Amino acid sequence: MTRLYAGEPAAGPWRAVPVTEVLAQLRRPRILAVDGRSGGGKTTVARRLAAAVPGATVLHTDDVAWYHAFFDWADLMRDGILAPLHAGEDVAYRPPAWDERGRDGAITASAASPLVVVEGVGIGRRELTRYFDALLWVQTDEDEARRRGLLRDGADAADVWAEWQAAEDPFQAEQRPWERAGLIVSGAPDVPHDPRSELVVAPAVRPSPA
């Protein structure tokens, strides 16, 4: 049985849909946000979306948050990436911690890119929604997301994972980004599908009437 995070409603019914159809349902966005839980499959979803659009770009909130803060990076994302893209400008952004710690390169995206997918926990927060054209929420079983996260980060990262969850859980519970998503994507689908060209999706979840 799927065990969802507290406060997150179960989506459904689920069906396999070609990635091109997902983008069409979202009205072919130019800037697309992909939010979900850590370890939930957001990066995989973002890459699959980008692979369907020649010239697409994938950006990661982790690069903005790097040595900065778990979630207190909305101003950096807005001023350094989303606002310029929204205004039709190229992006070549170095967050402050990159300079402080001598990280090479920059976060780059061309204004000419037909699709920029920005993925990461917290990208669907309210204060950033005006800067993207559509939002997807990736829903994943809590236990599966944790298993993936520890597999990715190493079993000795359990304490860091617990610290992260202590910040992520109340943040997402307050933000409720799934209520602003155009579609819900399964991060661990059990519906038969072609992982090369399809996503398993469910209709948007809307807030219950007060």
Secondary structure, DSSP 8 states (H G I E B T S, - for coil): -----TT-------EEEEHHHHHHHTT--SEEEEEE-TTSSHHHHHHHHHHTSTT-EEEEHHHHHTTT-SS--HHHHIIIIIHHHHTT--EEE--HHHHHTT--S-EEE-TT-S-EEEESTTTT-GGGGGG-SEEEEEE--HHHHHHHHHHHH-GGGHHHHHHHHHHHHHHHHHH-GGGG-SEEEESS--S---TTTEEEEEE-------
